[in-house]
Amino acid sequence: MRARAELVEGVVLEKRLGSLPVIADFCRRIDIAGIIDRLCPVRDVALATHGQVIEILIANRLTNPAAMAGICDWARAWAVPEVYGIAASALGDDRLGRALDAVAEHVDTIVGTVGAAAIDRFGIDVTRLHWDMTSISLYGAYPQTDPDYPAPGWGHPKDRRPDLKQIQAGIAVSADGAVPVFHQVYDGGAGEVAQVVEAMRSLQDLAAAPGFLMVGDSKLISYGNLTAMTDAQVKFLAPLAAARVPAGLFASIDAAATTPVDYIALRDVRKPADQRCAYRVTEDVMDLAGRRKTDPVHQVRRILVHSSANQHAAQTARQLKLGKARTDLDTLTRTAGTRYHPDIAAVTTKAAQISRKRRVGAYLRTTVTTDPDTGKPVFAWHFDQAAIDAEAATDGWYALLTNLETSQADAAEVLRRYKAQNTVEQRYSTIKGPLAVAPMFLQTNRRITALITVICLALLIFSLIEREVRLRLAEQNRTDMVGFYAFDNRAVRPTARLILQALHDLRIIPAHHRQPPKIPQPGWLQAQLLALLNIDPTRPRWL
């Protein structure tokens, strides 16, 4: 439900304050408005600078995301004028559009400067950065695009909307607090492999230190990418795509030669020891050659990882598909020669359809013959147990490639570092969840680029708030926080989403009749959070 200011005889008695003071404080600590205003100045008579408008758009994304046409109404209902000093009437969609147009021209500089400022102000460790890309679906045809900005296009959408064009975005999050310190917008049809080198160079500039570790998915691995990272003295860590794993590699591993890994997944922390996922590792080396004979061969470490949870999932999935295929094949055995499948061609076609649909072609063996008495087709089948056993021998195994020296990280430590890669997916889920990025529509690809930058800056503030609260709790030797509970009534670690939700109901009484604005006493949990974030609502430095 949209928030509304409470009115009595035309006088605003109360507005929603929510987390606006926290968001404004974090934006000003990084100086987002100042960075943008120095790059995109406006005339002195302007009611709001471009930087102020962008900070307000960031606040909207983190409190009550609205379309451009709805920002003005949101600002009236919330304490935007009191916190930011900008009248709601100055936030029409035309003004917002002009701010996006101005920002689009300087996106790369803004992203780099804001990221560096966040690293400096909050002391973020960027010696390990996790990189990944995602797609954002778009409504509209966009027949004409500005060639200076990423263009919407057809691709392989992550949200399974092949009917819509898309734009792509890549983000890099720090291992320290999962803070997205860098992002980049790409064409809708851009290949992920081809973007790695440019992203690596940007992250190298941001890290400002040689030899930082870049962790990514299998798209990180190509001969060209490895050559560029080796030449730049950048360390990398990524999984080897299943299609590139040599045949028989996993089946030939001696389980007795593997080493257990002291690692507990977050989902297993409260499980009994015998129900937790167990990891084992071993390693060898892998040669990666270029297309030309003169290309030098890269020799990298290959960490072979076995996960008991992955093994169990693979076994369950195989039994499920075998069971479904068995039902379909038994039905075909009975209906072969009937009006449903009257001849050999019909039976053969149906058998191939079952094999594809149930994905059992690797071990399905079929024969179609003709009954000499009736002339009708006869269908017989069986599963090749040897093929099933060969596949089962690889269950739970996957490979990681890295150029980290063994003195920097043994095989177990390599796995532990890779396991933080899911933080990127978690941040992407935040973009498409709490920050409300559904399929979007804007008039130009220029504004699309700018709006995605606004959303990623909102994600940066979102993550910094979470990191700051957890650091303050860690100083008190605490990880969870009373007031935030799981379904079983146990206290849990505060997340940015829980923090912003807890602050959502804060109210403010605007100034009237020469009285200054007043904030009613916050609740216990709200007061605890504000204290951890060093924000005193009774003496608001943001007013």
Secondary structure, 3 states (H helix, E strand, C coil): CCCCCEEECCEEEEEECCCHHHHHHHHHHHCHHHHHHHHCCCCCCCCCCHHHHHHHHHHHHHHCCCCHHHHHHHHHHECHHHHHCCCHHHCCHHHHHHHHHHHHCCHHHHHHHHHHHHHHHHCCCCCEEEEEEEEEEECCCCCCCCCCCCCCECCCCCCCCCCCEEEEEEEEEECCCCCEEEEEEECCCCCCHHHHHHHHHHHHHHHCCCCCEEECCHHHCCHHHHHHHHHCCCEEEEECCHHHCCCCCCCCCCHHHCEECCCCCHHHCCCCHHHCCCEEEEEEEEEECCCCCCCCCEEEEEEEEEEHHHHHHHHHHHHHHHHHHHHHHHHHHHHECCCCECCHHHHHHHHHHHHHHHCCCCCEEEEEEECCCCCCEEEEEEECHHHHHHHHCCCCEEEEEECCCCCCCCHHHHHHHHHHHHHHHHHHHHHHCCCCCCCECCCCHHHHHHHHHHHHHHHHHHHHHHHHHHHHHHHCCCCCEEEEECCCCCEECCCHHHHHHHHCCCEEECCECCECCECCCCCHHHHHHHHHCCCCCCCCCCC
